[in-house]
């Protein structure tokens, strides 16, 4: 009779100890995942700038995404047992073209003339495009007045970057490069909204592998048609550029996206969405520190305006969880 009475407290203590240990482990993983998404995705803009120093501009993301797709797709097909349908492949192809060919390819093209930190700042506009596209689609969600105000503020920051030729003693951002980034961020937002309302496999990672295959293949085709095949000389590619490509593959695609998927399961959309606010800050700092990019008065003012607007969009109250989820961009790393 006495055994259960004596054993019960020790059993409860053991369970409490296990629960506390699991809670600590989850907390550490959560912090590590946020750090990965904040820092790694912010650093991919600098990695792209280093990569295109000796890689042909479109063949750099082509190699990155096609290789990732070729490695991940068979592994995830075997692990999940999912056989994608024709409709899921159609969605993956469309979103792969929008997200990777136009979106990521546009970032690489723009960084020929736009500093990596400023590129990240302009890509943050994807949050605004998503709100607008989701509003304009049939049965879309009307944004709250606060969100509309933040849209105006955000585009005001864009105008500040490419506006008057001289402001505060600093030159404006290259309009062509900025225009490519605006189109690229619009395509990324369109692809994100499209993927939310069309069928993809239940495994997010498998869906990304399919998009990588589609987008990576398209980047190779467009790059070769643009004559970049003649510019590709493996012996002329520097060690810096090879390291940048490896970094984009392992850290940007592998670790960064894995951390993002983990955060979506363990945290709220509003908190995860703060990466769109932090990434440009990290990119601006790393561009200055690692690539000698100048942070001018114009850039600093535009950054303050755009990032304030992004924060207002992300933290805006929503009527329901579904609406809140729509504001969170699909992986917005470069």
N, C-alpha and C positions, 0 to 999 in steps of 0.2 A: 504493500500500500504506500510505503514511504518513497519508493523509487520514483514514481511519476512526479510526486510533489517536489522532490529534490531535482529531478532532471528537467522539469519544465522551465525554470528560470534560465538554466544554461542553454537550453534550446532557443529560447527567445533572444538571449544575448548573442548567440551565434548568428541568428537570422538578422538581428539588428546590425551586427558587425559586417556581415556580407552586404547588407543594403547600403550601409554607410560607405563601404569600400567601392561599391558600384557607383554610388553617387559622386564620389571624388573622381573616379575614373571618367565618368561621363562629363564632369565639369572640365577636367583637363582636356579631353578630346574636343569639347565645344570651343574652348579658348584656342586650341591649336587649329581647329578648322576655320575659325574666324580669322586668325592670323594668316593662314594660308590663302584664303580668298582675298583678304585685304592686301597683303604684301605681294604674293606671287602674281595675282592677276594685274596688280598695278605695275609690276616689273616687266610684264610681257611687252609693253610698248617700247621700253629701252632695248629688250632683246631683239625685237623686230628691227629697230634702227641699226643695231650692230649686225644683224643677219644680212640685211640688204646692202651692206657695205661691199660685199663681194658675191652674194647670191643674186641671180636675176629676181626682180621684184616679186613677180607672181609665182615663180617656181619655189620660192621659200615657203609660203603657206601651202602650196600644192604638195610639196614633199612632207610637210608636217602633218597635214590632215589625211592624206592618202595613206601614209605609213601607219598613222594611228588607227584608221579604219581597217586596214588589212590585218593588223595585229589583234585589235579588240573584237572585231565582228565574229570570227570563228570561235574565239574563246567564249564569248557571251552567248552565242548560239548553242554551244555545247553545254554551258553551265546552266542556262535558263530553260533550255528545251523549247524555246519559242521559235516558231516558224513564221516569219513576217508574211503578211498577206500582200496582195498586189496593191490594195488601197494604202497600206502602211508604207510600202516602198514609194508610192506616188507622193505621199506627204513628206517622206524623208528626202526625196529628190528635190521637191519644190523648196522646202525649208533649207536644205543643204545649199542650194543655189543662192537663196536670199541671204542666209547667215554667213556662209563661208566664202562663196565666190564674190558676191557684191560687198557684203559687210566686212569680212576679214581681209579680203583682197583689196578693198578700198582703203583700209587702214594702212596696208603695206605701201600702196601707191602714194598715198598722201604723205607718208613719212619721208618721201624723197624731198619734199619742200617744206613740211611742217614739223617743228620739234615734237619729239615723242610725248612730252608732257602736255602740250597743247592738243595733240591728237587725242589723248585720253580724256581731256576736258570736253572736247567736242563730241566724243562718243557717248559721254554722259547724257547727251540730248536724247538718247534712245528712250529714256523714261517718258519724255514728253511726246515723242512720236507714238509710243504705245497707248498713251491716254487718248490722243487724238484719233488714232485708227480704231480703237475700241469704241470710241464715241460714234464714229461715222459709219461703222459696219451696221448691217441690218440687225435691229434689236439690241444695239450697243448701249453702253452705260454712259449716262450724261455725267460729266465731271462736276464736282462741287465748285462753288465760286472760288474757294481757296486754291484749288488745283488750277482753275483757269487763270487766276492771278499769277501763279507760279510759272505757267506756260509763257505768259507775256514777259515775266522777269527773265526766264531762261533764254528766250530768243533775243531779249535785250542784251544779254551777255554775249551772245553770238555776234550781234551787230557791232558790239564794242570791239570784239576781236578783229573783225574785218572791215570796220568802218573807216573813219577819217585816216588819211595816209600818215599823219603825224599826230600823236597824242602822248603828252607827257614825255616827249623826247624819244619815243620808241616807234618802230615801224609796225604796220599792221601785219597780221598773219597772211601768208600767201592765199589769195582768194580762190585759186584753182584747187589747191590742196584742201582748203576749208570746205569748198563745195563738194569735193569727193567724199569727205568725211560726213557731211550732212546727208548725202545720198546713201552712203554706207550705213549710217545709223538708222536712217529711215527703212532701208531694206532689212536691217537686223530686227527692228521693231515689227515690221510686217511679217517676217518669218516667225517671230515669237508668237504674235497673235494668231497666225495661221496654224501653228503647231498646237495651240491650246484648243482649237475648235475642229481639228481634224485628227483622224486616227493614227496613233503611233503605238508601238509595242508597250506592254505594261512595264517593261524594264527600261528606265530612263537611259541607262548606259548603253543598252542595245540600240535604242533610238539614236543616240549620239554617234555610235559607230556607223550606223547606216547613213546618217547625215555627213559624216566624215568621208565615207566612200564616195558619196555623190558629189559633195562640194570639192573634195580633193581632186577627183577625176576631172571635174569641170575646170578647176584652176590650171591643171596640167594642159588641157586642151586649149584654153584661152591663152595661156602663157606661150605655148608652142606656136599658135597662130599669130601671136604678136611678135614672133621672131626671137623669143627669149632662149629658145633651144640653141641658137647660134652664139648666144652670150654665155652659155653655161660651160665653163672650163673648170673641171674639178681641181686641177692643179693650181688654179688661180684663187681658189676659195681659201681665205685665211683661217687660221685656227680660231680666231675670235668668232667668225661667222659660223663655223661648225659647232662651237660651244653654244652659241646662241640658238641654233636649230635644236640641238640636244636639250637645251633648257626649256625651249617651248614645248617640245614633245613630252619630256618627263615631268616637268613641274607645271607648265601652263595647262596642258591637256590632261595629264595623268593625275597628279596630286591635286591641282587646283579644282578640277571638276569633281573629283571624288569628294573633296571637302565640301563643295557646294551642295552636292546631293545629300550629304550627311546633314548639313545645316537645314535644308528644307524639311527634313524629317524631325529634327530636334529643336528647331527654333521657329519664331514667327516670321511671316513674310516681310513685315515691316523692318524687323531687325536684320534679316538676311539682305534686304534691299539696300542697306546702308553701304554695301560694297560699291554701289554706283556713286556714292559720295566720297568714299575713301580712296578708291583706285586712282582718280586724277591727282589727288594730293601726293600719293606715293609716286606716281609717274613723273610729276613735276619735280619732286625732290631728287629722284634717281636720275632724271635727265640732266639736271643741274650738276649733280655729284659725279655721275659716271660718264657723261657725254659732253660736258662743258656747255650745256644749253643755258641760255640766259633767261632769267625770269624778270621780265620788264615790268614797269608800272602798269602798262596796258594789260599784260597777262595776269598780273596779280588782281587787278580790279575785275577783269572778266571772270577769273576763277572764283572770286568772292560772290559775284552775282549769280553765276551758273550753279555753283555748288549749293548756295542758299536755296535756289529754286528747286534743285533736285531733292534736297532735304525736305522741303515743303510738300513735294509730290509724294515722297515715300511715307512721310508721317501723317499725311492727311487722313482724317477719320473716314471710314467707309460704312455703308449701310449694312453690308453683310460680308462674310468671309470670302465668298466667291469674287465679289468686287475687289476686295483687298488683294486677292491673289493675282488679279489681272494687272496690277500696277508693277508687280515684281518682274523685271526682265528675265528672260531666259539667259543662261550664262553669258555675261557681257564682257568677258575677257577678250583681249585683242586676238 
